[in-house]
Amino acid sequence: MPQGPRPSFNSNNNRGRNPNFRREQQQEHRTNRMIRVPEVRLVGENIEVGVYRTEEALRMAEEQGLDLVEISPNAVPPVCRIIDYNKFLYEKKKKEKEMKAKAHKSEVKEIRFTPNTDDHDFDFKAKHAEKFLKDGNKVKTYVQFKGRAIMFKERGELILLKFAERLAEVGALEGMPTMEGKRMIAIFAPKSAKKKMDSKEAKEERAERAQQQPREPRPAAASSEGKPEQGA
């Protein structure tokens, strides 16, 4: 008896059955038509918080030119927001990049004194320390003692405490000066970990936000459908 052709299990034959499958796997959140539950709880701005039929929530998002985004898939019903998903991802990526850059650039700068450091050298090093602290870096200062200079430890402590007074506006002393070998050490941390943007960066930030302002929503047709459930 002649046999028919064997069934092919080539993945190419299955293409097109669910075009959103790969996209769903790659996307961090389910959005719009990927949300297949019958109802969702809407939260956020410019909407009345409550439980809506999913189709109605999708319609509301479409009318505002935005996306329905599932933010808590394990809730019952799942919690969604109506937002610009691309803008949401952009801002999230930008914040992660800024945090990574700050963590990478933060350093510990060293400044060295001797028990005989004069006022001119002291002021010069204090200006450098102020700049380091304003840039978000820590400053490790130490007085180096050589030979018999170790007998003048109190002089080294006075230099470091005077340095702490000079840096009081921009840095905080993490602890009293301590001896490590032939060095007396004090560490200063920036008072504000958040770096200030310069005027150029601030202008660019405002321009980006202005370009990504949500579009004006179209007026919705009056309907009794889609009202949130009472007590939800």
C-alpha positions as CSV (number, residue, x, y, z in Angstrom):
1,M,0.0,0.0,0.0
2,P,1.6,3.3,-1.0
3,Q,2.3,5.6,1.9
4,G,1.6,9.3,1.8
5,P,4.2,12.0,2.4
6,R,5.6,12.2,5.9
7,P,4.6,15.2,7.9
8,S,7.2,17.8,8.1
9,F,8.2,19.3,11.4
10,N,10.3,22.0,9.9
11,S,9.8,25.2,12.0
12,N,9.3,27.2,8.7
13,N,5.9,25.5,8.3
14,N,4.7,26.9,11.6
15,R,5.6,30.5,10.9
16,G,2.6,32.9,10.9
17,R,0.5,31.0,13.4
18,N,1.3,33.5,16.1
19,P,3.2,36.4,14.8
20,N,3.4,38.0,18.3
21,F,5.0,35.0,19.9
22,R,8.7,36.0,19.4
23,R,7.8,39.6,20.2
24,E,6.2,38.6,23.5
25,Q,9.3,36.6,24.4
26,Q,11.5,39.6,23.8
27,Q,9.3,42.3,25.4
28,E,9.6,42.9,29.1
29,H,5.9,43.8,29.4
30,R,2.8,42.6,27.6
31,T,1.2,45.5,25.8
32,N,-2.0,46.1,23.8
33,R,-3.3,43.0,22.0
34,M,-0.8,40.8,23.8
35,I,-3.0,41.3,26.9
36,R,-5.6,38.5,26.5
37,V,-7.3,38.4,29.9
38,P,-11.0,39.5,30.0
39,E,-10.6,42.4,32.3
40,V,-7.8,44.5,33.8
41,R,-7.4,47.1,36.6
42,L,-6.4,50.5,35.3
43,V,-4.2,52.8,37.5
44,G,-2.3,56.0,36.7
45,E,-3.1,59.5,35.6
46,N,-5.9,60.9,33.4
47,I,-8.1,57.8,34.0
48,E,-10.7,56.7,36.6
49,V,-9.0,54.0,38.6
50,G,-10.9,50.7,38.5
51,V,-11.6,47.4,36.8
52,Y,-12.4,47.6,33.0
53,R,-13.1,45.1,30.3
54,T,-9.8,44.7,28.4
55,E,-11.4,45.8,25.1
56,E,-12.6,49.0,26.7
57,A,-9.2,49.6,28.2
58,L,-7.6,49.1,24.8
59,R,-10.1,51.5,23.2
60,M,-9.2,54.2,25.8
61,A,-5.5,53.7,25.1
62,E,-6.0,54.0,21.4
63,E,-8.1,57.2,21.8
64,Q,-5.2,58.8,23.6
65,G,-2.6,57.6,21.1
66,L,-0.9,55.6,23.9
67,D,-0.4,51.9,24.9
68,L,-2.0,49.6,27.4
69,V,0.9,48.2,29.4
70,E,0.6,45.3,31.9
71,I,2.7,46.2,34.9
72,S,1.5,43.6,37.5
73,P,0.6,40.4,35.6
74,N,0.2,38.3,38.8
75,A,-2.5,40.5,40.3
76,V,-6.2,39.6,40.0
77,P,-7.1,41.1,37.6
78,P,-3.7,42.2,36.2
79,V,-2.8,45.8,36.8
80,C,-2.3,48.0,33.7
81,R,-1.4,51.6,32.8
82,I,-2.1,53.7,29.8
83,I,1.3,55.1,28.8
84,D,3.7,55.7,25.9
85,Y,5.5,52.4,26.1
86,N,8.5,53.5,23.9
87,K,8.9,56.6,26.1
88,F,8.7,54.5,29.2
89,L,11.5,52.2,27.9
90,Y,13.6,55.1,26.8
91,E,13.5,56.8,30.2
92,K,14.1,53.5,32.0
93,K,17.2,52.8,29.8
94,K,18.4,56.4,30.3
95,K,18.2,56.1,34.1
96,E,20.0,52.8,34.1
97,K,22.8,54.3,31.9
98,E,23.1,57.3,34.2
99,M,23.4,55.1,37.3
100,K,26.0,52.9,35.6
101,A,28.0,56.0,34.6
102,K,27.9,57.4,38.1
103,A,29.0,54.2,39.6
104,H,31.8,53.8,37.1
105,K,33.1,57.4,37.4
106,S,33.1,57.5,41.2
107,E,36.8,57.3,42.4
108,V,38.9,57.9,45.5
109,K,41.3,60.7,45.0
110,E,44.4,61.0,47.2
111,I,46.0,64.2,48.6
112,R,49.2,64.1,50.5
113,F,50.5,66.4,53.2
114,T,53.6,66.5,55.4
115,P,53.8,67.8,59.0
116,N,55.5,70.9,57.5
117,T,53.0,71.8,54.8
118,D,52.8,75.5,54.4
119,D,49.7,77.7,53.9
120,H,50.1,78.1,50.2
121,D,50.4,74.4,49.6
122,F,47.5,73.8,51.9
123,D,45.2,76.2,50.0
124,F,46.3,74.7,46.6
125,K,45.4,71.2,47.7
126,A,42.2,72.3,49.3
127,K,41.0,73.7,46.0
128,H,41.7,70.4,44.3
129,A,39.9,68.5,47.0
130,E,36.8,70.7,46.7
131,K,36.7,70.0,42.9
132,F,37.0,66.2,43.5
133,L,34.1,66.3,46.0
134,K,31.9,68.4,43.8
135,D,32.4,65.9,41.0
136,G,31.1,63.1,43.3
137,N,34.4,61.5,44.3
138,K,35.7,60.6,47.7
139,V,39.0,62.2,48.9
140,K,41.5,60.3,50.9
141,T,44.0,62.7,52.6
142,Y,47.0,61.7,54.6
143,V,50.0,63.2,56.4
144,Q,53.2,61.3,55.6
145,F,55.7,61.0,58.5
146,K,59.3,60.3,57.7
147,G,62.0,59.5,60.3
148,R,61.7,61.6,63.5
149,A,58.7,63.5,62.1
150,I,56.6,60.7,63.6
151,M,57.1,62.5,66.9
152,F,54.8,65.3,65.6
153,K,51.6,63.3,65.1
154,E,49.5,66.0,66.8
155,R,50.7,68.4,64.0
156,G,49.4,66.0,61.4
157,E,46.1,65.7,63.1
158,L,45.7,69.5,63.3
159,I,46.4,69.7,59.5
160,L,43.7,67.1,58.7
161,L,41.1,68.7,61.1
162,K,41.8,72.1,59.6
163,F,41.3,70.5,56.1
164,A,38.0,69.2,57.3
165,E,36.9,72.7,58.3
166,R,37.9,74.0,54.9
167,L,35.9,71.3,53.1
168,A,32.8,71.5,55.3
169,E,30.5,72.9,52.7
170,V,31.2,70.2,50.1
171,G,32.5,67.2,52.0
172,A,31.9,65.3,55.2
173,L,34.6,63.7,57.3
174,E,33.8,59.9,57.5
175,G,35.7,59.5,60.8
176,M,38.5,61.0,62.9
177,P,42.0,60.8,61.6
178,T,43.7,57.4,62.2
179,M,47.3,56.1,62.0
180,E,48.2,53.5,59.4
181,G,51.9,52.8,59.6
182,K,53.6,56.1,59.1
183,R,50.6,57.8,57.7
184,M,47.7,59.6,59.4
185,I,44.6,59.2,57.2
186,A,41.3,61.0,56.9
187,I,38.6,60.2,54.3
188,F,36.0,62.7,53.0
189,A,32.8,61.8,51.2
190,P,30.8,64.2,49.0
191,K,27.8,65.8,50.8
192,S,25.6,65.3,47.7
193,A,26.0,62.0,45.7
194,K,23.9,63.5,42.9
195,K,25.9,65.3,40.4
196,K,24.6,68.6,39.0
197,M,23.9,68.9,35.3
198,D,25.6,71.7,33.5
199,S,23.4,74.1,31.6
200,K,23.9,72.3,28.3
201,E,22.7,69.0,29.7
202,A,19.7,70.6,31.3
203,K,18.7,72.2,28.0
204,E,18.9,68.9,26.2
205,E,16.9,67.2,28.9
206,R,14.1,69.8,28.7
207,A,14.1,69.5,24.9
208,E,13.7,65.7,25.0
209,R,10.9,65.9,27.5
210,A,9.0,68.5,25.4
211,Q,9.3,66.3,22.3
212,Q,7.9,63.3,24.1
213,Q,4.9,65.0,25.7
214,P,1.8,62.8,25.2
215,R,-0.5,63.8,22.4
216,E,-3.8,65.5,23.2
217,P,-6.5,62.8,23.6
218,R,-9.4,62.7,21.1
219,P,-12.9,63.4,22.7
220,A,-14.4,60.0,23.6
221,A,-17.9,59.2,22.5
222,A,-20.5,59.2,25.3
223,S,-21.3,55.7,26.3
224,S,-22.5,53.8,29.4
225,E,-20.2,50.9,28.6
226,G,-16.8,50.4,30.3
227,K,-17.6,52.0,33.6
228,P,-15.5,50.7,36.5
229,E,-17.1,48.2,38.8
230,Q,-18.3,49.6,42.1
231,G,-16.0,48.9,45.0
232,A,-13.3,47.5,42.7
